[in-house]
Amino acid sequence: MARDLGAEAAQAIPITVLTGFLGSGKTTLLNALLAHPDMGETAVLINEFGEVAIDHLLVQEISEDVVMLNSGCLCCTVRGDLIDSLKDLFLKRVRGEVPEFQRVIIETTGLADPAPVVHTLTTDPLIASRYRLDGVVTTVDGVNGGQTLDKHPESVKQAAIADRLLVTKADIAEKAKLDALKERLAHLNPAASRIETVNGAVAPDQLLNCGLFQPNRKLPDVAGWLRDEAFKDHDGHHHHHHDVNRHDDSIEAFCLTFDAPIRWERLSEALELLIAMRGEQLLRLKGIANIETQEGPVALHAVQHVFHPPVPLPEWPDDDHRTKLVFITRDLGRKAVEDLLAAFL
């Protein structure tokens, strides 16, 4: 951790992954965001350009794969590998072939498991050196969301891995169904912010900058990123309100807290072993650690088999200097994780 990883992260281009099941309102949200003046310096990667209902009068061709919107946004079809698309877009930015975009939104297909997308963003050295994951935004249909979660495991994972849960169609949803859906989402992913929206109307600042690294701010919103206090009412109660047929019974979210400073070697060995042995079941790990040799906190982030480099932060967000690790897992209980960490720490 000798090199200035925090400075590197501040220079990297933030990426927001936009996911959500078929018909949940991703396209509506994307169109509304692109029309906002604050989104002018944004590159948007989507699976098929033709699926996005952007008014073609607002589009000017730049190349076969890149189009320019009047707002200043770029829109690229992801026809091939995501890594190649990001590399190509960055090189065009360097060569001046496209404007210098300041952020990227990647829209997944409705049936996509978002974990491999997040995984991909960190497996290539060039991508990791130029881009950084800012957060995952998931749209959930306020009318049919409960049925979708019951029938489609992909939708459960999309909601479980999110930093922001956007409940759409709130204006036409029955109140009882909407309340039940929000309660279910609160148990499935208590750390995520839940935002209701109608026709994609939501301010960009409610969805963007939801990760740790915000270059325009002195101190990152660590508390908001972890939101560990949300687990106080949910730890140990994940299954009490769930029907036995619901797919999200296999997904658990919990926060582990350690009072004393931790030796980095022991913590990294424990987490690397957990990822090696149970990475497929580790949907997401994010945390802030009090390391013995560091004056400030260290940010930690992992997705399945990928453990991101630790990032030293300039200072603690408040007087609470405990290590807090938030886990979102599938078929991997809290006790198993606690026992493994206890063996090292």
C-alpha positions in Angstrom: 0.0 0.0 0.0 3.0 2.3 -0.4 1.9 3.9 -3.7 -0.8 6.6 -3.6 -3.7 4.5 -4.5 -6.2 7.2 -3.4 -4.7 9.6 -5.9 -4.9 7.1 -8.6 -8.5 6.4 -7.9 -9.3 10.1 -7.9 -7.9 10.4 -11.5 -9.7 7.4 -12.8 -13.0 7.8 -14.7 -16.0 6.7 -12.6 -18.3 4.0 -14.0 -21.9 3.5 -12.9 -23.4 0.1 -13.8 -27.1 0.4 -14.6 -29.0 -2.9 -14.3 -32.5 -4.1 -13.7 -34.8 -6.8 -15.0 -36.7 -6.6 -18.3 -39.4 -3.9 -18.2 -38.2 -2.4 -14.9 -37.5 1.0 -16.5 -33.8 1.1 -17.3 -34.3 2.7 -20.8 -36.8 5.3 -19.4 -34.3 6.2 -16.7 -31.4 6.4 -19.1 -33.3 8.7 -21.5 -34.3 10.9 -18.6 -30.7 11.1 -17.3 -29.3 11.9 -20.7 -31.7 14.8 -21.0 -30.3 16.4 -17.8 -27.8 19.2 -18.2 -25.5 17.7 -15.6 -25.0 14.6 -17.7 -23.2 16.4 -20.6 -19.8 14.8 -20.1 -21.0 11.2 -20.0 -20.2 8.2 -22.1 -23.0 5.6 -22.2 -22.3 1.9 -23.1 -25.3 -0.2 -23.9 -25.7 -3.7 -25.3 -27.7 -2.7 -28.4 -28.1 0.9 -29.5 -31.4 0.1 -31.2 -33.0 -0.9 -27.9 -32.7 2.6 -26.5 -35.5 4.9 -27.4 -33.3 8.0 -27.8 -34.8 10.5 -30.3 -32.6 10.1 -33.4 -32.9 13.8 -34.1 -30.7 14.3 -31.1 -28.0 11.9 -32.4 -25.1 12.7 -34.7 -23.0 9.9 -36.1 -19.3 9.9 -35.1 -18.4 6.4 -36.2 -20.1 3.0 -36.6 -20.0 2.4 -32.9 -20.0 5.8 -31.3 -22.7 8.5 -31.6 -22.8 12.0 -30.1 -25.9 13.4 -28.4 -26.8 17.1 -28.3 -26.3 17.0 -24.6 -22.6 16.2 -25.1 -23.1 12.5 -24.1 -21.5 9.7 -26.1 -23.4 6.5 -26.7 -21.6 3.3 -27.7 -22.9 -0.1 -28.7 -21.2 -2.9 -26.8 -21.0 -5.4 -29.7 -17.9 -7.2 -28.5 -16.0 -7.5 -25.3 -16.7 -4.9 -22.6 -12.9 -4.5 -22.0 -12.3 -3.8 -25.7 -15.1 -1.3 -25.8 -13.8 0.6 -22.7 -10.2 0.6 -24.1 -11.4 1.8 -27.5 -13.5 4.6 -26.0 -10.6 5.7 -23.8 -8.2 5.7 -26.7 -10.6 7.8 -28.8 -10.8 10.2 -25.9 -7.0 10.5 -25.8 -6.7 11.0 -29.6 -9.4 13.7 -29.4 -11.8 11.7 -31.6 -14.5 12.1 -29.0 -15.0 14.7 -26.3 -13.3 14.3 -22.9 -16.1 12.5 -21.1 -15.9 12.6 -17.3 -18.0 9.5 -16.4 -19.3 6.3 -18.0 -22.7 4.6 -17.6 -22.9 0.9 -18.6 -26.4 -0.4 -19.1 -26.7 -4.2 -18.9 -29.4 -6.3 -20.5 -32.5 -7.1 -18.4 -31.4 -10.8 -17.9 -27.8 -10.0 -17.0 -26.1 -11.0 -13.9 -24.3 -7.8 -12.9 -21.5 -9.5 -10.9 -19.5 -10.6 -14.0 -19.8 -7.0 -15.4 -18.4 -5.6 -12.1 -15.8 -8.4 -12.1 -14.7 -7.5 -15.7 -14.1 -3.9 -14.7 -11.2 -4.9 -12.4 -9.6 -7.9 -14.2 -7.8 -6.0 -16.9 -4.8 -3.9 -15.7 -5.4 -1.1 -18.3 -9.1 -0.8 -17.5 -8.4 -0.7 -13.7 -5.8 2.0 -14.3 -8.1 4.2 -16.3 -11.5 3.5 -14.8 -13.0 2.9 -11.4 -16.4 1.4 -10.3 -18.4 4.2 -8.7 -21.5 2.1 -8.0 -24.3 -0.2 -9.2 -27.8 1.3 -9.8 -30.7 -1.3 -10.1 -34.2 -0.5 -11.3 -37.0 -2.5 -9.7 -40.5 -2.5 -11.2 -42.9 -1.1 -8.5 -45.9 -2.9 -10.1 -44.4 -6.3 -10.9 -41.2 -6.3 -8.8 -42.4 -8.8 -6.2 -43.4 -11.4 -8.9 -40.2 -10.8 -10.7 -38.1 -11.5 -7.6 -40.1 -14.7 -7.0 -39.6 -16.1 -10.5 -36.2 -14.8 -11.7 -33.1 -15.3 -9.6 -31.2 -12.8 -11.8 -33.5 -10.0 -10.5 -32.7 -11.0 -7.0 -28.9 -10.7 -7.6 -29.4 -7.4 -9.4 -31.1 -6.0 -6.3 -28.7 -7.6 -3.9 -25.5 -6.1 -5.4 -26.9 -2.6 -5.8 -25.7 0.6 -4.2 -28.9 2.4 -5.2 -32.3 0.7 -5.7 -34.6 2.7 -7.9 -38.2 1.6 -7.5 -40.0 2.6 -10.7 -43.7 3.2 -11.7 -44.4 4.3 -8.1 -47.3 6.4 -9.4 -49.3 3.4 -10.7 -48.3 0.7 -8.2 -50.8 -0.4 -5.6 -49.8 0.9 -2.2 -49.9 -2.4 -0.4 -47.8 -4.1 -3.2 -45.3 -1.2 -3.2 -44.9 -1.2 0.6 -44.4 -5.0 0.5 -41.8 -4.6 -2.2 -39.9 -1.9 -0.4 -39.8 -4.0 2.8 -38.5 -7.0 0.9 -35.8 -4.9 -0.7 -34.9 -3.5 2.7 -34.3 -7.1 3.9 -32.5 -8.2 0.8 -30.1 -5.2 0.6 -30.4 -3.0 3.7 -27.3 -1.0 2.9 -28.7 0.3 -0.5 -30.5 3.6 -0.8 -34.1 3.1 -2.0 -35.5 5.8 -4.3 -39.0 6.0 -5.8 -39.3 7.4 -9.2 -41.9 8.1 -11.9 -41.0 8.1 -15.6 -37.3 8.1 -14.7 -37.5 11.5 -13.0 -34.5 11.5 -10.6 -31.7 13.9 -10.1 -28.3 12.5 -11.4 -26.6 13.3 -8.1 -28.9 10.8 -6.4 -27.5 8.0 -8.5 -24.0 9.1 -9.4 -21.0 9.5 -7.0 -22.3 6.7 -4.8 -18.9 5.1 -4.4 -15.9 6.0 -2.2 -13.9 8.1 -4.6 -15.2 11.5 -5.4 -12.5 13.8 -6.7 -14.6 17.0 -6.2 -15.0 16.3 -2.5 -12.3 16.3 0.2 -13.7 13.4 2.2 -15.6 10.5 0.5 -19.0 9.6 1.8 -17.7 6.5 3.5 -20.8 6.3 5.8 -23.1 6.5 2.9 -21.2 3.9 0.9 -21.2 1.4 3.8 -24.5 2.4 5.4 -23.7 -0.2 8.1 -26.3 1.3 10.5 -28.9 -0.2 8.2 -27.9 -3.7 9.3 -28.7 -3.0 13.0 -32.4 -3.8 12.4 -31.9 -6.6 9.9 -29.0 -8.8 11.2 -30.4 -12.1 12.2 -33.8 -11.4 10.7 -33.3 -12.1 7.0 -35.7 -14.9 6.7 -38.5 -14.1 9.2 -40.6 -12.2 6.8 -39.9 -14.3 3.7 -42.1 -16.8 1.9 -40.2 -20.1 1.6 -40.6 -20.0 -2.2 -38.7 -16.7 -2.6 -35.3 -17.0 -4.2 -33.8 -14.3 -2.0 -33.9 -16.6 1.0 -30.5 -17.8 -0.2 -29.0 -14.2 -0.1 -27.8 -12.7 3.1 -26.5 -9.3 4.0 -24.6 -8.6 7.2 -22.0 -6.3 8.7 -19.0 -7.5 10.8 -17.4 -5.0 13.2 -14.0 -5.1 14.8 -13.0 -2.8 17.7 -9.2 -3.1 17.7 -6.8 -2.1 14.9 -6.0 -5.1 12.6 -2.8 -6.3 11.1 -3.1 -5.9 7.3 -1.3 -9.2 6.6 -3.8 -11.2 8.6 -6.9 -9.4 7.2 -5.7 -9.7 3.6 -4.9 -13.4 4.1 -8.3 -14.0 5.5 -10.2 -12.2 2.8 -8.1 -13.7 0.0 -8.8 -17.2 1.4 -12.5 -16.4 1.6 -12.5 -15.2 -2.0 -10.5 -18.2 -3.2 -12.7 -20.7 -1.4 -16.2 -19.1 -1.5 -15.8 -16.4 -4.2 -18.7 -17.6 -6.2 -20.9 -17.1 -3.2 -19.5 -13.7 -2.3 -21.7 -11.3 -4.3 -20.0 -8.3 -2.8 -17.8 -7.1 0.0 -17.2 -3.5 0.9 -15.6 -2.1 4.0 -13.5 0.3 5.9 -10.6 -1.0 8.0 -8.5 0.3 10.8 -5.1 -1.0 10.0 -2.3 -0.9 12.6 0.3 0.7 10.3 -2.1 3.3 8.7 -3.0 6.6 10.2 -6.3 6.9 8.3 -8.8 4.2 7.3 -8.4 1.8 4.4 -11.2 1.2 1.9 -11.8 -2.5 0.9 -13.9 -3.8 -2.0 -14.4 -7.2 -3.6 -16.8 -8.8 -6.0 -16.8 -12.6 -6.2 -13.3 -13.7 -7.1 -11.8 -10.2 -7.5 -10.3 -8.4 -4.5 -9.6 -4.8 -5.5 -6.4 -3.1 -4.3 -6.9 -1.5 -0.9 -7.3 2.3 -1.0 -6.0 4.5 1.9 -8.4 7.3 2.7 -7.2 10.8 4.0 -9.2 10.6 7.2 -12.0 8.9 9.1 -15.5 10.2 8.4 -16.3 10.5 12.1 -15.1 9.5 15.6 -16.0 5.8 15.0 -12.7 4.2 14.0 -13.8 0.6 14.1 -13.3 -1.8 11.2 -16.6 -2.4 9.4 -17.0 -5.1 6.7 -20.3 -5.4 4.8 -21.0 -8.7 3.1 -23.7 -9.7 0.6 -23.6 -13.4 0.0 -25.5 -16.3 -1.6 -25.7 -19.5 0.4 -22.9 -18.3 2.6 -24.0 -17.6 6.2 -22.7 -15.0 8.6 -21.2 -17.6 11.0 -19.1 -19.2 8.3 -17.5 -15.9 7.5 -17.1 -14.9 11.1 -15.4 -18.2 11.9 -12.9 -17.8 9.0 -12.0 -14.3 10.0 -11.7 -15.3 13.6 -9.1 -17.9 12.7 -6.9 -15.2 11.3 -7.7 -12.1 13.4 
